[in-house]
């Protein structure tokens, strides 16, 4: 069962491990016929499309729960929302074939809203977007298993626009070539030789590819 859920602003400082534990507890409380792993320490078979950074809001996060018996999406949503806190509710679900690709392998990009909490900094950053993206390369640092390394993030930024005090960006989330919102913000501030302001990040959509087009991941 693929399910879309929200991590609201009130819960934005909850980490990914806390989300996993919350979902595991809710699945147990719901009474749904979920499937467990084999072995000495059985656990519910649930996976997430992408870990959401601590401090970020998630509007359409996605998880995949393996069921032991058939359940309708409507029954799944009703049972889970009765077991989940108000700020982490499920908006929709759909039945998936057990042979479908993993959510991680289907993930291609994500849409982010980056609220800049300093008005002057926001004006400077948004005014410079065109010249920033006009660079041939945008070199920044990314953490890897072997430490920090330089990467060209320009090919990983599919679009970025600014309005008011908010940046709206579609960034690559593919395995091995992902771009996090803080990479974009830090690179933009370095381009302007300014300190990085405080921001609040909302991941508003996870996206996959369908015949070369980016579409909401839950529609695949």
PEWOJO-V769085 format. One record per pair of residues at least 24 apart in sequence whose ideal C-beta (glycine too) atoms are under 7 Angstrom apart, sorted by the first residue. I is the first residue (numbers start at 1). J is the second residue. D is the distance in whole Angstrom. If there is no record, write none. Layout:
BEGIN
I:J:D
I:J:D
END
This chain:
BEGIN
1:65:5
1:67:6
1:71:7
1:76:5
1:93:5
1:95:6
1:96:7
2:62:6
2:64:5
2:93:6
2:94:5
2:96:5
2:218:6
3:63:5
3:65:7
3:76:7
3:90:5
3:93:4
4:60:5
4:62:6
4:90:7
4:91:5
4:92:5
4:218:5
5:61:5
5:63:7
5:88:6
5:89:7
5:90:5
5:91:7
6:58:6
6:59:6
6:61:7
6:88:7
6:89:6
6:91:7
7:52:6
7:57:6
7:58:4
7:61:6
7:88:6
8:57:7
8:87:4
9:57:5
10:87:5
11:87:5
11:88:6
12:55:6
12:56:6
12:57:5
13:54:6
13:55:6
15:54:4
16:51:4
16:52:6
22:88:6
23:63:6
26:80:6
26:83:4
26:84:5
27:65:7
29:83:4
30:79:4
30:80:5
30:83:4
31:79:6
32:71:6
32:76:6
32:79:5
33:67:6
33:68:5
33:69:4
33:71:7
34:65:6
34:67:6
34:68:6
35:66:4
35:67:6
35:68:4
47:102:7
47:103:6
49:103:4
49:104:7
49:107:5
49:206:5
49:217:6
50:107:6
50:173:6
50:206:6
52:203:6
56:201:4
56:202:7
56:203:6
57:202:4
58:203:5
59:202:6
59:203:7
59:204:5
60:204:7
60:205:5
60:206:6
62:103:6
62:206:6
62:217:6
62:218:6
64:96:7
64:103:5
66:98:7
104:175:7
106:208:5
106:217:6
106:220:6
107:173:5
107:174:7
107:206:6
107:208:6
107:217:6
108:173:7
108:174:6
108:207:6
108:208:5
108:209:5
108:214:6
109:158:6
109:170:5
109:171:6
109:172:6
109:173:5
109:207:4
109:214:6
110:171:6
110:173:5
110:203:6
110:205:7
110:206:5
110:207:6
111:170:5
111:204:5
111:205:4
111:207:7
112:169:5
112:171:6
112:181:5
112:201:6
112:202:7
112:203:6
112:204:7
113:166:6
113:168:6
113:202:4
113:204:6
114:166:7
114:167:4
114:169:7
114:181:5
114:185:6
114:199:5
114:201:5
115:165:6
115:166:5
115:199:6
115:200:4
116:165:5
116:167:7
116:197:6
116:199:5
117:197:6
117:198:4
117:199:6
117:200:7
118:197:4
118:198:7
119:165:6
121:194:7
121:197:4
122:165:4
124:192:6
124:194:7
125:188:6
125:192:7
126:162:3
128:191:7
128:192:6
129:160:6
129:162:5
132:188:6
132:191:5
133:160:7
138:187:6
140:183:5
140:186:7
140:187:4
142:183:7
153:179:5
153:183:6
153:187:6
157:184:6
160:184:7
END
